[in-house]
Amino acid sequence: MPNNTMSAAMRIMRESSGLTQAQLARSMGVSRSTINRLEAGGRFPTPATLHRWMAACGSDTYGWAISRAENEAKAKKVARSG
């Protein structure tokens, strides 16, 4: 999975959980800038980071978030080509 899809899925998961970046950062024990970099695709999450992210957001939202992120990426590609 490209990092942009992963980062979009992570952002969607956080937003769907109703958390701000600051709230998620506190829950995970990291800085808000770490959350920002992960969501921007500037840093790829380790398995441990992804696990903590999913736990903080509710792990059942991950599969849905990946599908939504992939659909958003496809829509952007179509919009750019059309």
C-alpha positions as a Markdown table, in Angstrom:
| # | Residue | x | y | z |
|---|---|---|---|---|
| 1 | Met | 0.0 | 0.0 | 0.0 |
| 2 | Pro | 1.5 | 3.4 | -0.9 |
| 3 | Asn | 2.3 | 5.6 | 2.0 |
| 4 | Asn | -0.2 | 8.2 | 0.8 |
| 5 | Thr | -3.0 | 5.6 | 1.1 |
| 6 | Met | -1.8 | 4.6 | 4.5 |
| 7 | Ser | -1.6 | 8.2 | 5.7 |
| 8 | Ala | -5.0 | 9.0 | 4.4 |
| 9 | Ala | -6.4 | 5.9 | 6.1 |
| 10 | Met | -4.9 | 6.9 | 9.3 |
| 11 | Arg | -6.3 | 10.4 | 9.0 |
| 12 | Ile | -9.8 | 9.1 | 8.1 |
| 13 | Met | -9.6 | 6.7 | 11.1 |
| 14 | Arg | -8.8 | 9.5 | 13.5 |
| 15 | Glu | -11.5 | 11.8 | 12.1 |
| 16 | Ser | -14.1 | 9.0 | 12.1 |
| 17 | Ser | -13.3 | 8.4 | 15.8 |
| 18 | Gly | -14.0 | 12.1 | 16.5 |
| 19 | Leu | -10.4 | 12.7 | 17.8 |
| 20 | Thr | -8.3 | 15.8 | 17.1 |
| 21 | Gln | -4.6 | 15.3 | 16.4 |
| 22 | Ala | -3.9 | 16.6 | 19.9 |
| 23 | Gln | -6.3 | 14.1 | 21.5 |
| 24 | Leu | -4.9 | 11.2 | 19.6 |
| 25 | Ala | -1.3 | 12.3 | 20.4 |
| 26 | Arg | -2.1 | 12.4 | 24.1 |
| 27 | Ser | -3.8 | 9.0 | 24.0 |
| 28 | Met | -0.8 | 7.5 | 22.2 |
| 29 | Gly | 1.9 | 9.3 | 24.2 |
| 30 | Val | 3.4 | 11.1 | 21.3 |
| 31 | Ser | 3.6 | 14.7 | 20.1 |
| 32 | Arg | 1.0 | 16.3 | 17.9 |
| 33 | Ser | 3.7 | 16.9 | 15.3 |
| 34 | Thr | 4.3 | 13.1 | 15.1 |
| 35 | Ile | 0.6 | 12.6 | 14.3 |
| 36 | Asn | 0.8 | 15.4 | 11.7 |
| 37 | Arg | 3.8 | 13.9 | 10.0 |
| 38 | Leu | 2.2 | 10.4 | 9.9 |
| 39 | Glu | -1.0 | 11.8 | 8.4 |
| 40 | Ala | 0.9 | 13.9 | 5.9 |
| 41 | Gly | 2.8 | 10.8 | 4.7 |
| 42 | Gly | 6.2 | 12.3 | 5.9 |
| 43 | Arg | 6.8 | 9.3 | 8.1 |
| 44 | Phe | 5.7 | 5.6 | 7.7 |
| 45 | Pro | 4.3 | 4.1 | 10.9 |
| 46 | Thr | 6.0 | 1.2 | 12.6 |
| 47 | Pro | 3.7 | -1.8 | 13.4 |
| 48 | Ala | 3.7 | -0.7 | 17.0 |
| 49 | Thr | 2.7 | 2.8 | 16.1 |
| 50 | Leu | -0.1 | 1.6 | 13.9 |
| 51 | His | -1.3 | -0.8 | 16.6 |
| 52 | Arg | -1.4 | 2.1 | 19.1 |
| 53 | Trp | -3.2 | 4.3 | 16.6 |
| 54 | Met | -5.8 | 1.6 | 15.9 |
| 55 | Ala | -6.3 | 1.0 | 19.6 |
| 56 | Ala | -6.8 | 4.7 | 20.3 |
| 57 | Cys | -9.3 | 5.1 | 17.4 |
| 58 | Gly | -11.0 | 1.8 | 17.6 |
| 59 | Ser | -9.5 | -1.0 | 15.5 |
| 60 | Asp | -12.7 | -1.9 | 13.8 |
| 61 | Thr | -12.5 | 1.3 | 11.7 |
| 62 | Tyr | -9.2 | 0.4 | 10.0 |
| 63 | Gly | -10.6 | -1.7 | 7.1 |
| 64 | Trp | -13.2 | 0.9 | 6.4 |
| 65 | Ala | -10.6 | 3.7 | 6.5 |
| 66 | Ile | -8.4 | 1.9 | 4.0 |
| 67 | Ser | -11.3 | 1.4 | 1.5 |
| 68 | Arg | -12.3 | 5.0 | 1.9 |
| 69 | Ala | -8.7 | 6.2 | 1.4 |
| 70 | Glu | -8.3 | 4.1 | -1.8 |
| 71 | Asn | -11.6 | 5.5 | -3.1 |
| 72 | Glu | -10.5 | 9.0 | -2.4 |
| 73 | Ala | -7.2 | 8.4 | -4.2 |
| 74 | Lys | -9.1 | 7.0 | -7.2 |
| 75 | Ala | -11.5 | 10.0 | -7.3 |
| 76 | Lys | -8.6 | 12.4 | -7.2 |
| 77 | Lys | -6.9 | 10.6 | -10.1 |
| 78 | Val | -10.0 | 10.7 | -12.2 |
| 79 | Ala | -10.5 | 14.4 | -11.4 |
| 80 | Arg | -7.0 | 15.2 | -12.5 |
| 81 | Ser | -7.3 | 13.2 | -15.8 |
| 82 | Gly | -10.7 | 14.5 | -16.7 |
